Amino acid sequence: MVKSQAAAIEFGRRYRDRISGFEGTCTGKSSFISGCDQVLLTPSVDEKGAHREGHWYDDERLIDIEMEKPVERTSRKGGPEFSPPSRS
């Protein structure tokens, strides 16, 4: 079992995806068995007050908006860490 370290990402804090520029508040966190941690960023409502859809991003792509610092990767590298034994 992989122990998630996603606690470095805080619920309610605002982050920006460094690739797309998408900004939002952390409203969800997910850890996968492959070792990847992802964060759900939910944007503010638009000018008309309509809700906009959130998106999931790998933790390593995020920048803490308040501190203007990249988020330190909390997950392991994705995929298996070792090759499975040969079946021959």
mmCIF file as gemmi writes it, N, C-alpha and C atoms, coordinates in Angstrom:
data_model
loop_
_atom_site.group_PDB
_atom_site.id
_atom_site.type_symbol
_atom_site.label_atom_id
_atom_site.label_alt_id
_atom_site.label_comp_id
_atom_site.label_asym_id
_atom_site.label_entity_id
_atom_site.label_seq_id
_atom_site.pdbx_PDB_ins_code
_atom_site.Cartn_x
_atom_site.Cartn_y
_atom_site.Cartn_z
_atom_site.occupancy
_atom_site.B_iso_or_equiv
_atom_site.pdbx_formal_charge
_atom_site.auth_seq_id
_atom_site.auth_asym_id
_atom_site.pdbx_PDB_model_num
ATOM 1 N N . MET Axp A 1 ? 0.844 -1.175 0 1 0 ? 1 A 1
ATOM 2 C CA . MET Axp A 1 ? 0 0 0 1 0 ? 1 A 1
ATOM 3 C C . MET Axp A 1 ? 0.893 1.243 0 1 0 ? 1 A 1
ATOM 4 N N . VAL Axp A 2 ? 0.512 2.227 -0.776 1 0 ? 2 A 1
ATOM 5 C CA . VAL Axp A 2 ? 1.267 3.462 -0.888 1 0 ? 2 A 1
ATOM 6 C C . VAL Axp A 2 ? 0.683 4.486 0.074 1 0 ? 2 A 1
ATOM 7 N N . LYS Axp A 3 ? 1.539 5.069 0.893 1 0 ? 3 A 1
ATOM 8 C CA . LYS Axp A 3 ? 1.064 6.093 1.819 1 0 ? 3 A 1
ATOM 9 C C . LYS Axp A 3 ? 1.093 7.442 1.116 1 0 ? 3 A 1
ATOM 10 N N . SER Axp A 4 ? -0.053 8.096 1.023 1 0 ? 4 A 1
ATOM 11 C CA . SER Axp A 4 ? -0.122 9.402 0.377 1 0 ? 4 A 1
ATOM 12 C C . SER Axp A 4 ? 0.494 10.456 1.278 1 0 ? 4 A 1
ATOM 13 N N . GLN Axp A 5 ? 1.133 11.427 0.665 1 0 ? 5 A 1
ATOM 14 C CA . GLN Axp A 5 ? 1.695 12.538 1.413 1 0 ? 5 A 1
ATOM 15 C C . GLN Axp A 5 ? 1.02 13.834 0.984 1 0 ? 5 A 1
ATOM 16 N N . ALA Axp A 6 ? -0.194 13.744 0.442 1 0 ? 6 A 1
ATOM 17 C CA . ALA Axp A 6 ? -0.871 14.894 -0.147 1 0 ? 6 A 1
ATOM 18 C C . ALA Axp A 6 ? -1.25 15.962 0.869 1 0 ? 6 A 1
ATOM 19 N N . ALA Axp A 7 ? -0.933 15.752 2.145 1 0 ? 7 A 1
ATOM 20 C CA . ALA Axp A 7 ? -1.266 16.747 3.163 1 0 ? 7 A 1
ATOM 21 C C . ALA Axp A 7 ? -0.578 18.085 2.919 1 0 ? 7 A 1
ATOM 22 N N . ALA Axp A 8 ? 0.483 18.101 2.104 1 0 ? 8 A 1
ATOM 23 C CA . ALA Axp A 8 ? 1.169 19.355 1.789 1 0 ? 8 A 1
ATOM 24 C C . ALA Axp A 8 ? 0.24 20.29 1.017 1 0 ? 8 A 1
ATOM 25 N N . ILE Axp A 9 ? -0.722 19.752 0.323 1 0 ? 9 A 1
ATOM 26 C CA . ILE Axp A 9 ? -1.74 20.537 -0.377 1 0 ? 9 A 1
ATOM 27 C C . ILE Axp A 9 ? -2.862 20.78 0.621 1 0 ? 9 A 1
ATOM 28 N N . GLU Axp A 10 ? -3.284 22.028 0.761 1 0 ? 10 A 1
ATOM 29 C CA . GLU Axp A 10 ? -4.312 22.361 1.759 1 0 ? 10 A 1
ATOM 30 C C . GLU Axp A 10 ? -5.661 22.639 1.103 1 0 ? 10 A 1
ATOM 31 N N . PHE Axp A 11 ? -6.708 22.041 1.663 1 0 ? 11 A 1
ATOM 32 C CA . PHE Axp A 11 ? -8.063 22.351 1.225 1 0 ? 11 A 1
ATOM 33 C C . PHE Axp A 11 ? -8.33 23.832 1.45 1 0 ? 11 A 1
ATOM 34 N N . GLY Axp A 12 ? -9.029 24.462 0.513 1 0 ? 12 A 1
ATOM 35 C CA . GLY Axp A 12 ? -9.4 25.86 0.659 1 0 ? 12 A 1
ATOM 36 C C . GLY Axp A 12 ? -8.327 26.843 0.213 1 0 ? 12 A 1
ATOM 37 N N . ARG Axp A 13 ? -7.158 26.346 -0.115 1 0 ? 13 A 1
ATOM 38 C CA . ARG Axp A 13 ? -6.067 27.22 -0.567 1 0 ? 13 A 1
ATOM 39 C C . ARG Axp A 13 ? -6.124 27.31 -2.09 1 0 ? 13 A 1
ATOM 40 N N . ARG Axp A 14 ? -5.692 28.438 -2.65 1 0 ? 14 A 1
ATOM 41 C CA . ARG Axp A 14 ? -5.751 28.647 -4.096 1 0 ? 14 A 1
ATOM 42 C C . ARG Axp A 14 ? -4.425 28.265 -4.758 1 0 ? 14 A 1
ATOM 43 N N . TYR Axp A 15 ? -4.557 27.552 -5.897 1 0 ? 15 A 1
ATOM 44 C CA . TYR Axp A 15 ? -3.413 27.078 -6.659 1 0 ? 15 A 1
ATOM 45 C C . TYR Axp A 15 ? -3.607 27.397 -8.14 1 0 ? 15 A 1
ATOM 46 N N . ARG Axp A 16 ? -2.485 27.421 -8.877 1 0 ? 16 A 1
ATOM 47 C CA . ARG Axp A 16 ? -2.515 27.631 -10.316 1 0 ? 16 A 1
ATOM 48 C C . ARG Axp A 16 ? -1.738 26.497 -10.974 1 0 ? 16 A 1
ATOM 49 N N . ASP Axp A 17 ? -2.292 25.976 -12.065 1 0 ? 17 A 1
ATOM 50 C CA . ASP Axp A 17 ? -1.592 24.964 -12.844 1 0 ? 17 A 1
ATOM 51 C C . ASP Axp A 17 ? -0.534 25.669 -13.685 1 0 ? 17 A 1
ATOM 52 N N . ARG Axp A 18 ? 0.712 25.271 -13.547 1 0 ? 18 A 1
ATOM 53 C CA . ARG Axp A 18 ? 1.807 25.971 -14.226 1 0 ? 18 A 1
ATOM 54 C C . ARG Axp A 18 ? 1.805 25.751 -15.734 1 0 ? 18 A 1
ATOM 55 N N . ILE Axp A 19 ? 1.093 24.76 -16.245 1 0 ? 19 A 1
ATOM 56 C CA . ILE Axp A 19 ? 1.068 24.503 -17.682 1 0 ? 19 A 1
ATOM 57 C C . ILE Axp A 19 ? -0.076 25.258 -18.367 1 0 ? 19 A 1
ATOM 58 N N . SER Axp A 20 ? -1.29 25.118 -17.838 1 0 ? 20 A 1
ATOM 59 C CA . SER Axp A 20 ? -2.455 25.74 -18.48 1 0 ? 20 A 1
ATOM 60 C C . SER Axp A 20 ? -2.789 27.129 -17.94 1 0 ? 20 A 1
ATOM 61 N N . GLY Axp A 21 ? -2.305 27.449 -16.73 1 0 ? 21 A 1
ATOM 62 C CA . GLY Axp A 21 ? -2.646 28.72 -16.105 1 0 ? 21 A 1
ATOM 63 C C . GLY Axp A 21 ? -3.973 28.688 -15.365 1 0 ? 21 A 1
ATOM 64 N N . PHE Axp A 22 ? -4.668 27.539 -15.364 1 0 ? 22 A 1
ATOM 65 C CA . PHE Axp A 22 ? -5.954 27.398 -14.68 1 0 ? 22 A 1
ATOM 66 C C . PHE Axp A 22 ? -5.769 27.64 -13.189 1 0 ? 22 A 1
ATOM 67 N N . GLU Axp A 23 ? -6.644 28.451 -12.586 1 0 ? 23 A 1
ATOM 68 C CA . GLU Axp A 23 ? -6.569 28.753 -11.157 1 0 ? 23 A 1
ATOM 69 C C . GLU Axp A 23 ? -7.852 28.312 -10.47 1 0 ? 23 A 1
ATOM 70 N N . GLY Axp A 24 ? -7.701 27.877 -9.224 1 0 ? 24 A 1
ATOM 71 C CA . GLY Axp A 24 ? -8.871 27.504 -8.457 1 0 ? 24 A 1
ATOM 72 C C . GLY Axp A 24 ? -8.509 27.155 -7.027 1 0 ? 24 A 1
ATOM 73 N N . THR Axp A 25 ? -9.542 26.901 -6.264 1 0 ? 25 A 1
ATOM 74 C CA . THR Axp A 25 ? -9.407 26.522 -4.86 1 0 ? 25 A 1
ATOM 75 C C . THR Axp A 25 ? -9.371 25.01 -4.756 1 0 ? 25 A 1
ATOM 76 N N . CYS Axp A 26 ? -8.488 24.484 -3.917 1 0 ? 26 A 1
ATOM 77 C CA . CYS Axp A 26 ? -8.421 23.035 -3.709 1 0 ? 26 A 1
ATOM 78 C C . CYS Axp A 26 ? -9.691 22.583 -2.988 1 0 ? 26 A 1
ATOM 79 N N . THR Axp A 27 ? -10.485 21.783 -3.699 1 0 ? 27 A 1
ATOM 80 C CA . THR Axp A 27 ? -11.718 21.251 -3.108 1 0 ? 27 A 1
ATOM 81 C C . THR Axp A 27 ? -11.715 19.734 -3.051 1 0 ? 27 A 1
ATOM 82 N N . GLY Axp A 28 ? -10.635 19.111 -3.528 1 0 ? 28 A 1
ATOM 83 C CA . GLY Axp A 28 ? -10.543 17.66 -3.477 1 0 ? 28 A 1
ATOM 84 C C . GLY Axp A 28 ? -9.112 17.196 -3.664 1 0 ? 28 A 1
ATOM 85 N N . LYS Axp A 29 ? -8.801 16.034 -3.085 1 0 ? 29 A 1
ATOM 86 C CA . LYS Axp A 29 ? -7.488 15.407 -3.243 1 0 ? 29 A 1
ATOM 87 C C . LYS Axp A 29 ? -7.711 13.926 -3.485 1 0 ? 29 A 1
ATOM 88 N N . SER Axp A 30 ? -6.867 13.352 -4.315 1 0 ? 30 A 1
ATOM 89 C CA . SER Axp A 30 ? -6.989 11.941 -4.615 1 0 ? 30 A 1
ATOM 90 C C . SER Axp A 30 ? -5.602 11.32 -4.729 1 0 ? 30 A 1
ATOM 91 N N . SER Axp A 31 ? -5.446 10.128 -4.168 1 0 ? 31 A 1
ATOM 92 C CA . SER Axp A 31 ? -4.197 9.384 -4.269 1 0 ? 31 A 1
ATOM 93 C C . SER Axp A 31 ? -4.474 8.064 -4.96 1 0 ? 31 A 1
ATOM 94 N N . PHE Axp A 32 ? -3.662 7.738 -5.942 1 0 ? 32 A 1
ATOM 95 C CA . PHE Axp A 32 ? -3.851 6.53 -6.72 1 0 ? 32 A 1
ATOM 96 C C . PHE Axp A 32 ? -2.821 5.483 -6.347 1 0 ? 32 A 1
ATOM 97 N N . ILE Axp A 33 ? -3.161 4.234 -6.557 1 0 ? 33 A 1
ATOM 98 C CA . ILE Axp A 33 ? -2.269 3.127 -6.211 1 0 ? 33 A 1
ATOM 99 C C . ILE Axp A 33 ? -0.954 3.212 -6.981 1 0 ? 33 A 1
ATOM 100 N N . SER Axp A 34 ? -0.973 3.861 -8.125 1 0 ? 34 A 1
ATOM 101 C CA . SER Axp A 34 ? 0.247 4.022 -8.927 1 0 ? 34 A 1
ATOM 102 C C . SER Axp A 34 ? 1.223 5.008 -8.299 1 0 ? 34 A 1
ATOM 103 N N . GLY Axp A 35 ? 0.78 5.749 -7.273 1 0 ? 35 A 1
ATOM 104 C CA . GLY Axp A 35 ? 1.655 6.685 -6.586 1 0 ? 35 A 1
ATOM 105 C C . GLY Axp A 35 ? 1.424 8.133 -6.968 1 0 ? 35 A 1
ATOM 106 N N . CYS Axp A 36 ? 0.447 8.395 -7.821 1 0 ? 36 A 1
ATOM 107 C CA . CYS Axp A 36 ? 0.165 9.751 -8.276 1 0 ? 36 A 1
ATOM 108 C C . CYS Axp A 36 ? -0.852 10.413 -7.34 1 0 ? 36 A 1
ATOM 109 N N . ASP Axp A 37 ? -0.569 11.64 -6.91 1 0 ? 37 A 1
ATOM 110 C CA . ASP Axp A 37 ? -1.53 12.429 -6.13 1 0 ? 37 A 1
ATOM 111 C C . ASP Axp A 37 ? -2.071 13.529 -7.024 1 0 ? 37 A 1
ATOM 112 N N . GLN Axp A 38 ? -3.381 13.705 -7.026 1 0 ? 38 A 1
ATOM 113 C CA . GLN Axp A 38 ? -4.002 14.755 -7.825 1 0 ? 38 A 1
ATOM 114 C C . GLN Axp A 38 ? -4.854 15.645 -6.944 1 0 ? 38 A 1
ATOM 115 N N . VAL Axp A 39 ? -5.052 16.873 -7.426 1 0 ? 39 A 1
ATOM 116 C CA . VAL Axp A 39 ? -5.783 17.891 -6.689 1 0 ? 39 A 1
ATOM 117 C C . VAL Axp A 39 ? -6.892 18.427 -7.585 1 0 ? 39 A 1
ATOM 118 N N . LEU Axp A 40 ? -8.106 18.564 -7.022 1 0 ? 40 A 1
ATOM 119 C CA . LEU Axp A 40 ? -9.231 19.151 -7.747 1 0 ? 40 A 1
ATOM 120 C C . LEU Axp A 40 ? -9.229 20.647 -7.492 1 0 ? 40 A 1
ATOM 121 N N . LEU Axp A 41 ? -9.055 21.436 -8.562 1 0 ? 41 A 1
ATOM 122 C CA . LEU Axp A 41 ? -9.123 22.884 -8.456 1 0 ? 41 A 1
ATOM 123 C C . LEU Axp A 41 ? -10.479 23.341 -8.977 1 0 ? 41 A 1
ATOM 124 N N . THR Axp A 42 ? -11.215 24.065 -8.131 1 0 ? 42 A 1
ATOM 125 C CA . THR Axp A 42 ? -12.515 24.587 -8.499 1 0 ? 42 A 1
ATOM 126 C C . THR Axp A 42 ? -12.41 26.104 -8.607 1 0 ? 42 A 1
ATOM 127 N N . PRO Axp A 43 ? -12.724 26.66 -9.804 1 0 ? 43 A 1
ATOM 128 C CA . PRO Axp A 43 ? -12.602 28.099 -9.987 1 0 ? 43 A 1
ATOM 129 C C . PRO Axp A 43 ? -13.745 28.856 -9.327 1 0 ? 43 A 1
ATOM 130 N N . SER Axp A 44 ? -13.558 30.164 -9.165 1 0 ? 44 A 1
ATOM 131 C CA . SER Axp A 44 ? -14.615 31.027 -8.65 1 0 ? 44 A 1
ATOM 132 C C . SER Axp A 44 ? -15.748 31.085 -9.679 1 0 ? 44 A 1
ATOM 133 N N . VAL Axp A 45 ? -16.91 31.559 -9.26 1 0 ? 45 A 1
ATOM 134 C CA . VAL Axp A 45 ? -18.025 31.732 -10.194 1 0 ? 45 A 1
ATOM 135 C C . VAL Axp A 45 ? -17.652 32.804 -11.212 1 0 ? 45 A 1
ATOM 136 N N . ASP Axp A 46 ? -18.302 32.765 -12.379 1 0 ? 46 A 1
ATOM 137 C CA . ASP Axp A 46 ? -17.993 33.759 -13.412 1 0 ? 46 A 1
ATOM 138 C C . ASP Axp A 46 ? -18.692 35.09 -13.123 1 0 ? 46 A 1
ATOM 139 N N . GLU Axp A 47 ? -18.569 36.034 -14.057 1 0 ? 47 A 1
ATOM 140 C CA . GLU Axp A 47 ? -19.122 37.385 -13.879 1 0 ? 47 A 1
ATOM 141 C C . GLU Axp A 47 ? -20.628 37.393 -13.635 1 0 ? 47 A 1
ATOM 142 N N . LYS Axp A 48 ? -21.32 36.381 -14.177 1 0 ? 48 A 1
ATOM 143 C CA . LYS Axp A 48 ? -22.781 36.302 -14.04 1 0 ? 48 A 1
ATOM 144 C C . LYS Axp A 48 ? -23.209 35.471 -12.824 1 0 ? 48 A 1
ATOM 145 N N . GLY Axp A 49 ? -22.228 34.994 -12.058 1 0 ? 49 A 1
ATOM 146 C CA . GLY Axp A 49 ? -22.536 34.191 -10.876 1 0 ? 49 A 1
ATOM 147 C C . GLY Axp A 49 ? -22.734 32.712 -11.157 1 0 ? 49 A 1
ATOM 148 N N . ALA Axp A 50 ? -22.448 32.302 -12.381 1 0 ? 50 A 1
ATOM 149 C CA . ALA Axp A 50 ? -22.598 30.883 -12.739 1 0 ? 50 A 1
ATOM 150 C C . ALA Axp A 50 ? -21.391 30.088 -12.259 1 0 ? 50 A 1
ATOM 151 N N . HIS Axp A 51 ? -21.664 28.884 -11.789 1 0 ? 51 A 1
ATOM 152 C CA . HIS Axp A 51 ? -20.59 27.999 -11.337 1 0 ? 51 A 1
ATOM 153 C C . HIS Axp A 51 ? -19.866 27.421 -12.542 1 0 ? 51 A 1
ATOM 154 N N . ARG Axp A 52 ? -18.546 27.268 -12.388 1 0 ? 52 A 1
ATOM 155 C CA . ARG Axp A 52 ? -17.725 26.679 -13.444 1 0 ? 52 A 1
ATOM 156 C C . ARG Axp A 52 ? -17.159 25.358 -12.953 1 0 ? 52 A 1
ATOM 157 N N . GLU Axp A 53 ? -16.877 24.491 -13.897 1 0 ? 53 A 1
ATOM 158 C CA . GLU Axp A 53 ? -16.405 23.146 -13.586 1 0 ? 53 A 1
ATOM 159 C C . GLU Axp A 53 ? -14.95 23.141 -13.108 1 0 ? 53 A 1
ATOM 160 N N . GLY Axp A 54 ? -14.678 22.312 -12.103 1 0 ? 54 A 1
ATOM 161 C CA . GLY Axp A 54 ? -13.312 22.133 -11.619 1 0 ? 54 A 1
ATOM 162 C C . GLY Axp A 54 ? -12.577 21.113 -12.458 1 0 ? 54 A 1
ATOM 163 N N . HIS Axp A 55 ? -11.258 21.057 -12.286 1 0 ? 55 A 1
ATOM 164 C CA . HIS Axp A 55 ? -10.42 20.112 -13.028 1 0 ? 55 A 1
ATOM 165 C C . HIS Axp A 55 ? -9.376 19.519 -12.094 1 0 ? 55 A 1
ATOM 166 N N . TRP Axp A 56 ? -8.981 18.273 -12.399 1 0 ? 56 A 1
ATOM 167 C CA . TRP Axp A 56 ? -7.972 17.56 -11.615 1 0 ? 56 A 1
ATOM 168 C C . TRP Axp A 56 ? -6.592 17.784 -12.221 1 0 ? 56 A 1
ATOM 169 N N . TYR Axp A 57 ? -5.596 18.029 -11.359 1 0 ? 57 A 1
ATOM 170 C CA . TYR Axp A 57 ? -4.213 18.241 -11.793 1 0 ? 57 A 1
ATOM 171 C C . TYR Axp A 57 ? -3.262 17.458 -10.898 1 0 ? 57 A 1
ATOM 172 N N . ASP Axp A 58 ? -2.164 16.967 -11.498 1 0 ? 58 A 1
ATOM 173 C CA . ASP Axp A 58 ? -1.108 16.347 -10.699 1 0 ? 58 A 1
ATOM 174 C C . ASP Axp A 58 ? -0.536 17.396 -9.76 1 0 ? 58 A 1
ATOM 175 N N . ASP Axp A 59 ? -0.24 16.994 -8.54 1 0 ? 59 A 1
ATOM 176 C CA . ASP Axp A 59 ? 0.257 17.933 -7.53 1 0 ? 59 A 1
ATOM 177 C C . ASP Axp A 59 ? 1.514 18.674 -7.962 1 0 ? 59 A 1
ATOM 178 N N . GLU Axp A 60 ? 2.385 18.006 -8.704 1 0 ? 60 A 1
ATOM 179 C CA . GLU Axp A 60 ? 3.662 18.607 -9.092 1 0 ? 60 A 1
ATOM 180 C C . GLU Axp A 60 ? 3.516 19.76 -10.087 1 0 ? 60 A 1
ATOM 181 N N . ARG Axp A 61 ? 2.335 19.915 -10.696 1 0 ? 61 A 1
ATOM 182 C CA . ARG Axp A 61 ? 2.116 20.988 -11.669 1 0 ? 61 A 1
ATOM 183 C C . ARG Axp A 61 ? 1.632 22.285 -11.021 1 0 ? 61 A 1
ATOM 184 N N . LEU Axp A 62 ? 1.374 22.263 -9.721 1 0 ? 62 A 1
ATOM 185 C CA . LEU Axp A 62 ? 0.713 23.396 -9.084 1 0 ? 62 A 1
ATOM 186 C C . LEU Axp A 62 ? 1.661 24.418 -8.484 1 0 ? 62 A 1
ATOM 187 N N . ILE Axp A 63 ? 1.184 25.66 -8.477 1 0 ? 63 A 1
ATOM 188 C CA . ILE Axp A 63 ? 1.868 26.776 -7.833 1 0 ? 63 A 1
ATOM 189 C C . ILE Axp A 63 ? 0.916 27.335 -6.79 1 0 ? 63 A 1
ATOM 190 N N . ASP Axp A 64 ? 1.397 27.509 -5.573 1 0 ? 64 A 1
ATOM 191 C CA . ASP Axp A 64 ? 0.623 28.132 -4.506 1 0 ? 64 A 1
ATOM 192 C C . ASP Axp A 64 ? 0.521 29.618 -4.853 1 0 ? 64 A 1
ATOM 193 N N . ILE Axp A 65 ? -0.686 30.11 -5.105 1 0 ? 65 A 1
ATOM 194 C CA . ILE Axp A 65 ? -0.873 31.488 -5.563 1 0 ? 65 A 1
ATOM 195 C C . ILE Axp A 65 ? -0.453 32.5 -4.5 1 0 ? 65 A 1
ATOM 196 N N . GLU Axp A 66 ? -0.823 32.28 -3.256 1 0 ? 66 A 1
ATOM 197 C CA . GLU Axp A 66 ? -0.509 33.236 -2.187 1 0 ? 66 A 1
ATOM 198 C C . GLU Axp A 66 ? 0.999 33.384 -1.985 1 0 ? 66 A 1
ATOM 199 N N . MET Axp A 67 ? 1.712 32.263 -2.009 1 0 ? 67 A 1
ATOM 200 C CA . MET Axp A 67 ? 3.157 32.284 -1.76 1 0 ? 67 A 1
ATOM 201 C C . MET Axp A 67 ? 3.965 32.41 -3.051 1 0 ? 67 A 1
ATOM 202 N N . GLU Axp A 68 ? 3.307 32.253 -4.217 1 0 ? 68 A 1
ATOM 203 C CA . GLU Axp A 68 ? 3.976 32.259 -5.519 1 0 ? 68 A 1
ATOM 204 C C . GLU Axp A 68 ? 5.156 31.295 -5.548 1 0 ? 68 A 1
ATOM 205 N N . LYS Axp A 69 ? 4.908 30.094 -4.994 1 0 ? 69 A 1
ATOM 206 C CA . LYS Axp A 69 ? 5.936 29.052 -4.949 1 0 ? 69 A 1
ATOM 207 C C . LYS Axp A 69 ? 5.366 27.775 -5.539 1 0 ? 69 A 1
ATOM 208 N N . PRO Axp A 70 ? 6.182 27.039 -6.302 1 0 ? 70 A 1
ATOM 209 C CA . PRO Axp A 70 ? 5.732 25.74 -6.791 1 0 ? 70 A 1
ATOM 210 C C . PRO Axp A 70 ? 5.461 24.799 -5.616 1 0 ? 70 A 1
ATOM 211 N N . VAL Axp A 71 ? 4.471 23.95 -5.774 1 0 ? 71 A 1
ATOM 212 C CA . VAL Axp A 71 ? 4.153 22.944 -4.765 1 0 ? 71 A 1
ATOM 213 C C . VAL Axp A 71 ? 5.172 21.824 -4.898 1 0 ? 71 A 1
ATOM 214 N N . GLU Axp A 72 ? 5.747 21.404 -3.788 1 0 ? 72 A 1
ATOM 215 C CA . GLU Axp A 72 ? 6.689 20.29 -3.812 1 0 ? 72 A 1
ATOM 216 C C . GLU Axp A 72 ? 5.92 19.01 -4.087 1 0 ? 72 A 1
ATOM 217 N N . ARG Axp A 73 ? 6.446 18.206 -4.976 1 0 ? 73 A 1
ATOM 218 C CA . ARG Axp A 73 ? 5.774 16.954 -5.325 1 0 ? 73 A 1
ATOM 219 C C . ARG Axp A 73 ? 5.591 16.107 -4.073 1 0 ? 73 A 1
ATOM 220 N N . THR Axp A 74 ? 4.364 15.654 -3.858 1 0 ? 74 A 1
ATOM 221 C CA . THR Axp A 74 ? 4.083 14.848 -2.68 1 0 ? 74 A 1
ATOM 222 C C . THR Axp A 74 ? 3.946 13.373 -3.025 1 0 ? 74 A 1
ATOM 223 N N . SER Axp A 75 ? 3.809 13.074 -4.302 1 0 ? 75 A 1
ATOM 224 C CA . SER Axp A 75 ? 3.604 11.692 -4.706 1 0 ? 75 A 1
ATOM 225 C C . SER Axp A 75 ? 4.895 11.066 -5.217 1 0 ? 75 A 1
ATOM 226 N N . ARG Axp A 76 ? 4.87 9.757 -5.301 1 0 ? 76 A 1
ATOM 227 C CA . ARG Axp A 76 ? 5.99 9.039 -5.899 1 0 ? 76 A 1
ATOM 228 C C . ARG Axp A 76 ? 5.885 9.18 -7.41 1 0 ? 76 A 1
ATOM 229 N N . LYS Axp A 77 ? 6.89 8.767 -8.103 1 0 ? 77 A 1
ATOM 230 C CA . LYS Axp A 77 ? 6.808 8.72 -9.558 1 0 ? 77 A 1
ATOM 231 C C . LYS Axp A 77 ? 5.67 7.785 -9.938 1 0 ? 77 A 1
ATOM 232 N N . GLY Axp A 78 ? 4.948 8.106 -10.978 1 0 ? 78 A 1
ATOM 233 C CA . GLY Axp A 78 ? 3.841 7.262 -11.433 1 0 ? 78 A 1
ATOM 234 C C . GLY Axp A 78 ? 4.345 5.931 -11.96 1 0 ? 78 A 1
ATOM 235 N N . GLY Axp A 79 ? 3.481 4.956 -11.97 1 0 ? 79 A 1
ATOM 236 C CA . GLY Axp A 79 ? 3.816 3.639 -12.495 1 0 ? 79 A 1
ATOM 237 C C . GLY Axp A 79 ? 4.55 2.781 -11.489 1 0 ? 79 A 1
ATOM 238 N N . PRO Axp A 80 ? 4.784 1.546 -11.852 1 0 ? 80 A 1
ATOM 239 C CA . PRO Axp A 80 ? 5.453 0.624 -10.926 1 0 ? 80 A 1
ATOM 240 C C . PRO Axp A 80 ? 6.901 1.028 -10.683 1 0 ? 80 A 1
ATOM 241 N N . GLU Axp A 81 ? 7.392 0.711 -9.504 1 0 ? 81 A 1
ATOM 242 C CA . GLU Axp A 81 ? 8.763 1.039 -9.144 1 0 ? 81 A 1
ATOM 243 C C . GLU Axp A 81 ? 9.731 -0.062 -9.528 1 0 ? 81 A 1
ATOM 244 N N . PHE Axp A 82 ? 9.225 -1.209 -9.887 1 0 ? 82 A 1
ATOM 245 C CA . PHE Axp A 82 ? 10.082 -2.322 -10.248 1 0 ? 82 A 1
ATOM 246 C C . PHE Axp A 82 ? 9.409 -3.103 -11.366 1 0 ? 82 A 1
ATOM 247 N N . SER Axp A 83 ? 10.194 -3.875 -12.107 1 0 ? 83 A 1
ATOM 248 C CA . SER Axp A 83 ? 9.637 -4.689 -13.166 1 0 ? 83 A 1
ATOM 249 C C . SER Axp A 83 ? 9.049 -5.941 -12.558 1 0 ? 83 A 1
ATOM 250 N N . PRO Axp A 84 ? 7.864 -6.355 -13.05 1 0 ? 84 A 1
ATOM 251 C CA . PRO Axp A 84 ? 7.298 -7.602 -12.538 1 0 ? 84 A 1
ATOM 252 C C . PRO Axp A 84 ? 8.17 -8.786 -12.934 1 0 ? 84 A 1
ATOM 253 N N . PRO Axp A 85 ? 8.139 -9.876 -12.147 1 0 ? 85 A 1
ATOM 254 C CA . PRO Axp A 85 ? 8.959 -11.043 -12.473 1 0 ? 85 A 1
ATOM 255 C C . PRO Axp A 85 ? 8.544 -11.637 -13.817 1 0 ? 85 A 1
ATOM 256 N N . SER Axp A 86 ? 9.515 -12.206 -14.517 1 0 ? 86 A 1
ATOM 257 C CA . SER Axp A 86 ? 9.26 -12.84 -15.797 1 0 ? 86 A 1
ATOM 258 C C . SER Axp A 86 ? 8.387 -14.077 -15.605 1 0 ? 86 A 1
ATOM 259 N N . ARG Axp A 87 ? 7.496 -14.333 -16.54 1 0 ? 87 A 1
ATOM 260 C CA . ARG Axp A 87 ? 6.614 -15.514 -16.465 1 0 ? 87 A 1
ATOM 261 C C . ARG Axp A 87 ? 7.199 -16.705 -17.21 1 0 ? 87 A 1
ATOM 262 N N . SER Axp A 88 ? 8.402 -16.605 -17.708 1 0 ? 88 A 1
ATOM 263 C CA . SER Axp A 88 ? 8.983 -17.721 -18.479 1 0 ? 88 A 1
ATOM 264 C C . SER Axp A 88 ? 9.67 -18.708 -17.584 1 0 ? 88 A 1
